[in-house]
Amino acid sequence: MQQLRTELENHQASYANETVRREKEVAKTREELDAAKAEEARHAARAAELEKSVAKLQQSIETKESEQKKLEAEIASIEQASREATKKQATTIAERERQLKELGERLTQSEKERKGRTAELDDQGARLATAHRHT
């Protein structure tokens, strides 16, 4: 009986040691699990920060693209206005050149008429002088 008691005590001691070992193993596993959860939470927080940064960068890119499109439209408008102004200036210059040519022609015609009248007046003056001499 003593032997049975000794065996029973040995078994109980063995079970107690095994229980303590398993409790330590469970505690260690829980610590590892808690550490893993904390690491996962840090990674999730970092991922959220990165997502915010990505969203800000995307917004910045969209803003820059919008600004670029506005500037390109403004440049196109300025270029169109410049072409129209150049065309208008060319038309104005052509009109002025036409007017100058016309005025030149009128001046030439006026000069011819003046010379013709002068010759006519000289002729009339000569006839008058001749008529006064005969009277």
Secondary structure, DSSP 4 states (H G I P E B T S, - for coil): -HHHHHHHHHHHHHHHHHHHHHHHHHHHHHHHHHHHHHHHHHHHHHHHHHHHHHHHHHHHHHHHHHHHHHHHHHHHHHHHHHHHHHHHHHHHHHHHHHHHHHHHHHHHHHHHHHHHHHHHHHHHHHHHHHHHHH-
